[in-house]
Amino acid sequence: MTGTDALLARFQGELKGAVPLEALWLHGSLALGDYQEGVSDIDAVAVLATPLTAEQRRAVVALHRTLLREVPLAKHLHCNYVVLDAWADVARDHLNWSYGGLRPKAMSLVWRRELLAGGLTLHGPTPAGIVPEVTDAALAEYIRTDLREFLLPAARKRRIWRKDMWVDYGPLALARASVTLRDGRMITKREALDVLTQLSAPAALVDDIRARRYGHPAQKGLLWRHRRARLTRTFLRTTIPQVLA
């Protein structure tokens, strides 16, 4: 049993005793076959029979905080808590645990498509029959809006692109979006690295992301972080309009 298996077994067992759990699913890298333990996020969805009470919310927070203290991998565990009869409204916010807090967040159409295309079921029924169909047209419109209204404005900022998590997120999100818009396919982050090269991303940037996710990243100084931020911002600001066109 891997560390991830042990974490998920404990999470499932304790969650079943804390909330009205109907199903527990995984999407993202684990579902797409590109999971790297200790690097990838663990993206979970807990389907609830009824909304959480105040007491149950406190129990969810306590569970996640206990896991964070006791299991190093738990810092990568994110979970959306979605009530069974609340899937029809795609804009509706649900409780989401990520980055140390419980806050409202919608279940994006990308996550929904991942669940339907190959979500892993740990408990209860599968996503089919619960998660409404995501059409290619709806998914494409969602992705276009996200690129235009979130990623492109973010690329105009400066400080955030000095952080590894943003550098890893932005270019790969754009590469994956370009393929989905072109032919409807959902690709892995590993595949997205090759797409970045096809999109003429700077080789130094692609190598930096690849090494951090799949290799042995070198410790580079502040000058490199500033240069990498400029490379990333320039690439995104140039390429996003091309992909949208």
N, C-alpha and C positions, 0 to 999 in steps of 0.2 A: 504494500500500500504506500503510495506517495504521500508527501506532506499535504498536497492538495486534496487527495482522497480523504485523508484523516480529518482535515478541516471541514470539508463538506459533510462528512458523516456526522461530525459533532454538531455542526450548524443545523442540519436537518433534524437531528434528534431533539435538540433543545428548542428549536423553533416550534416543533409540533406540540410541545408542552406549554408554549407561551401564547400562541395565536390560533385562530380558527383556520388552520392551513388546509386548503383544498388541493393544491399542487405546488411543486417546486421545480423550476426549470432553469437551465443555463443557456446563455447565448454568447455572442462574441467569440473570442479566440478559442475557448474550450469547445464550442459547438462547431466552429469552422475548421478545427484541426490544426491550429497554428499556435497553440498555447505553449508558453515558455514559463515554467515555474519560477517564481520569484521576480519575474519581469512583467508578465501579462496581468491585466485585471481579471478578476473572477466575477463575471456578470451574471447575477441571479435574478429571478423573478419569483416572488412568493404570491400565489393566488389565494385570496382570503374569502371565506364564506360570507363574512360580514365585516363592516368597517371596524377598525381597531378602537377599543375603548381607551380612555386616558391611562388606565392601569396597564393595558396591553402595550401601549406605546412605550411606557416606561420600561416594561419588560424587554421590548425589542432593543431599546437603547442600551439597557444593562447587558443584554446578551452580546451585542456588538462590542461594547467597551471591554467586557471580560475577554472576548476573543482577541482583541487588540493587545491586551496586557499579556496574554498567555501564549498566543500563537503568532509568530512573526508574519506569516503569510496572510493573516487576517487584514493587514493594511491594504491588501489588493482586493478584498471582498466588497463588492457593491451589490445592493439588492433593492429592487423596486417591489413595493407592497401594493398589489392591485386587487381591488374587490371584484369578485366573480362577475357581478352584473354591471361593471363599470367600463367594460372594454369598448363599447360602441362609440363613445365620445373620444375621438383621437386627441382632442385638445385638452382633455381633463388632466389635472395634476393628480398624482398619486404620491404617497410617501416614498422617499428614496433615501437609503442609507449610503453615503459615500463620503470619503475624506473626513471621517470622524464626526459626522452629524446626520440628523434625520430632518429632511426638508422636502417641500413639494417639488415634483418634477413630472413632466408628461412622459408617457411611453412613446418614444419616437417611432416613426414609421420604419426607420432602418432597423431598430431593435425588433419591431413586430415582424418584419420580413425575415430577419435572422431566426426568430423563433419558429416561424412557419416552414422555413427552408430546411432547418436541421437542428432545431433546439433539442437539447438533451433533457430528458425527464428524470428527475430524481425521486419524485413522489407524485402520486395521483395521475389524473388523465394527461394526455399529451396536449400541446397547444392547438392542434387541429380540432375544430369544433368549439373552441373557446375564444381564440384570437380571430377577429374578423379578417377576411381576405384583404391584402394590400395590393391594389392594382399597380401595374407598371406606371401608368400615368400619374397616379397619386404619389407614388414613391419618387418619381422624377421631379414632380413639382415641389415636393418637400425638400429634396436635395438641392434644387436650384435656389429655393428660398434660403436655405441654411448657408449656402455658399455666398449668396448675395448680401444677406442681412446679418450674418454672424462672422464667417471666416474672413471675408474681404475687409470689413471694418476692423477686425482684430489685427489684420496684417498691417494696418496703418499705425498701430501702436508700436512702442519700442521696447519697453522694459520686459514685457512678458516673454519675448522671444529669446531672452538670455537663459531661460529655464529649459532643461532637458524635456520636461513633460510637454511643453508647447511645441518645441521643435519636432518631437516624435509625433505629436498629434496632427499638426497642421498639414504638412506635405503628404503624409499618408492618407489623411482624410480626403484631400483633394484628389489624389491618385485613385483611390477607391471610388470616389464619386464620379470621376470621369468615365470609368468602366461601366458603372451602373447606368449612367445617362446614355452611354453609347449602345449598350446591348442588354441591359437589365440584369446583368450578373452581379452577385456579391462576391468579392474576392478577399483573400486574406491579406494581412499586412506584409507577409513575405512576398506575395505576388505583387503587392503595391510598390515594393522597392524597385522591381523591374519596370513597372509602369512609370515611376518617377524618372528613370533614365530615358524612357521614350518621350517624356514630356520635357526633356532637356533640363532637368534639375541639375544643379552643380554637383559634380562627382564627389567633391569633398563633403557635401551635405548628405548625400545618399550613403556614403561610406560611414559617416558619423552615426547615422540612425541605425544602419545595419549592425555595426559593431556593438552598439549599446543593447540591441535587442537579441542578437544572435551570436555575438562574439565576445571579445574582451576589450571593452572601451578603454582607450588611453586617457590618462588624466591630463587634460589640457587647461591652460591658464585663461585669465580674464580676456586677454587679447583675442584668443580664438573664439570665446563666447560672443564677443562683440562682432567679430567678423561673421561668425555663423548666423547670428541674428540678422545681420544685413543681407546675407545670402538668402536666408529663409523668407524674409519680408519681400525682397525683390522678386524672388521666384513666385511667391503667392500672388503678389499684386499684378504681376505680368500674366500669369497663367490662368488665374481664376476667370478673368473676362474671356479668355480664349475658350475655356471649357464651357462657360455659359453660352457662348455664341454657337 
